[in-house]
Amino acid sequence: MIRFVLAMIVILGFGYLGILYSSGFKARVLMLEELKAMLSALEFNITFMNLPLYEAVLAASKNRSERVKRFLENTAFRMKHRTGEEETENIWRSALLESEDLLQLKKEDIEIILEFSKNLGKGDKESEINNIHSAISRIEQNHNEALNFFRDNSKLYRSIGLAIGVFVAIILI
């Protein structure tokens, strides 16, 4: 009876690890959706609300997930309190790298945001809109890829976790 209970614990433990690993795929999908919404809000704040950049970033943080909200608030704070001629790109880069683990993004997702920040605040409204639309379209592309990867592989990783658990339980019995 004790062996059976221990075998079930092993199976469930490995099954849980498979579920936990596959949930990381879903987290990236959700974060990319959040970034698209953030960029759309930033576009609205710049073009229609006519807000200065740091206020537009701060306003875009409203109604965002806690992770994105902290990143944007940190960015807006740094923009508002910048020293001298510190470039907007450097502010975004340092805030993004500080929040990198929190945001659960891949390197190519971070590169999109960094590329976006290179042109942020350097042109007129039309160039800002083009920059935002470019970033949104690239994020949408990554989102679709991440969503397909999640759909194709989440069951696989959950099943592998259970299969490894069963295999280990059989070996231990």
C-alpha positions in Angstrom: 0.0 0.0 0.0 2.8 2.4 0.9 4.5 1.7 -2.5 1.3 2.4 -4.3 0.9 5.8 -2.5 4.6 6.7 -3.2 4.2 5.7 -6.8 1.1 7.9 -7.1 3.0 10.8 -5.5 5.9 10.3 -8.0 3.5 10.2 -11.0 1.5 13.2 -9.8 4.8 15.1 -9.1 6.2 14.6 -12.5 2.8 15.3 -14.1 2.8 18.6 -12.2 6.2 19.4 -13.5 5.0 18.8 -17.0 2.0 21.1 -16.4 4.3 23.7 -14.8 6.7 23.7 -17.8 3.9 23.9 -20.4 2.3 26.9 -18.5 5.4 28.9 -19.3 4.3 28.8 -23.0 0.9 30.2 -22.1 2.5 32.9 -20.0 4.4 34.2 -23.0 1.3 34.2 -25.1 -0.5 36.3 -22.5 2.4 38.7 -22.1 2.6 39.3 -25.8 -1.1 40.1 -25.8 -0.4 42.5 -22.9 2.4 44.2 -24.8 0.1 44.7 -27.9 -2.5 46.3 -25.7 0.1 48.5 -24.0 1.4 49.7 -27.4 -2.1 50.5 -28.5 -2.8 52.5 -25.4 0.5 54.3 -25.8 -0.5 55.2 -29.4 -3.8 56.6 -28.1 -2.1 58.6 -25.4 0.4 60.1 -27.8 -1.9 60.8 -30.8 -5.3 61.6 -29.3 -4.6 62.6 -25.7 -1.5 64.6 -26.8 0.4 63.7 -23.7 4.1 64.1 -23.2 5.9 60.8 -23.6 6.5 60.0 -19.9 2.8 60.8 -19.1 1.7 58.7 -22.1 3.8 55.7 -20.8 2.4 56.2 -17.3 -1.2 56.3 -18.6 -0.5 53.2 -20.7 0.3 51.3 -17.5 -3.3 51.7 -16.3 -5.3 48.5 -16.5 -2.3 46.4 -17.4 -1.1 43.2 -15.6 1.1 43.9 -12.6 4.3 42.9 -14.4 3.8 45.2 -17.4 2.5 48.0 -15.1 5.7 47.9 -13.0 7.8 48.0 -16.1 5.9 51.0 -17.5 5.8 52.9 -14.2 9.5 52.4 -13.8 10.1 53.6 -17.4 7.9 56.6 -16.9 9.6 57.5 -13.6 13.0 57.3 -15.3 11.8 59.5 -18.2 10.4 62.1 -15.9 13.5 62.2 -13.7 16.1 61.8 -16.4 19.4 63.5 -15.9 20.7 65.7 -18.6 20.3 64.4 -22.2 19.7 60.7 -21.3 18.2 59.0 -24.4 14.8 57.5 -24.2 16.2 54.4 -25.8 18.6 53.9 -22.8 15.8 54.5 -20.3 13.7 51.8 -22.0 16.6 49.5 -22.3 17.6 49.7 -18.6 14.0 49.4 -17.4 13.3 46.5 -19.7 16.5 44.6 -18.7 15.6 45.2 -15.1 12.1 43.7 -15.7 13.3 41.0 -18.1 12.7 38.0 -15.8 9.4 39.4 -14.6 8.0 39.8 -18.1 8.6 36.2 -19.2 9.6 37.1 -22.8 12.0 35.5 -25.2 15.0 37.3 -26.6 13.3 38.1 -29.9 10.3 39.7 -28.0 12.7 41.9 -26.0 14.5 42.8 -29.2 11.2 44.1 -30.6 10.6 46.4 -27.6 14.3 47.6 -27.7 14.0 48.3 -31.5 10.8 50.2 -30.8 12.5 52.3 -28.2 15.2 53.4 -30.6 12.8 55.7 -32.5 10.5 56.5 -29.6 10.3 60.3 -28.9 12.5 61.2 -31.9 10.0 62.2 -34.5 6.6 63.7 -35.1 3.3 62.0 -34.3 3.1 60.3 -37.6 6.6 58.7 -37.2 5.5 57.7 -33.6 2.4 56.0 -35.0 4.4 54.2 -37.7 6.9 53.0 -35.0 4.1 51.7 -32.8 2.3 50.0 -35.7 5.6 48.3 -36.7 6.2 47.1 -33.2 2.6 45.9 -32.9 2.8 43.9 -36.1 6.0 42.3 -35.1 4.6 41.4 -31.7 1.5 40.0 -33.4 3.7 37.8 -35.5 5.5 36.5 -32.4 2.2 36.1 -30.6 0.8 33.9 -33.4 4.0 31.8 -33.4 3.9 31.5 -29.6 0.2 30.6 -29.6 0.7 27.9 -32.2 3.7 26.5 -30.2 1.5 26.5 -27.1 -1.3 24.7 -28.9 1.0 22.2 -30.4 3.2 21.4 -27.4 1.4 22.0 -24.1 -0.3 18.6 -24.2 3.0 17.0 -25.2 4.9 18.4 -22.2 2.1 17.5 -19.8 2.0 13.9 -21.2 5.8 13.6 -21.1 5.7 14.6 -17.4 3.1 11.9 -16.7 5.0 9.4 -18.7 8.2 10.1 -16.9 6.4 9.8 -13.6 4.9 6.4 -14.6 8.4 5.2 -15.7 10.1 6.3 -12.5 7.2 4.8 -10.4 7.6 1.5 -12.2 11.4 1.5 -11.7 10.9 2.2 -8.0 8.4 -0.5 -7.5 
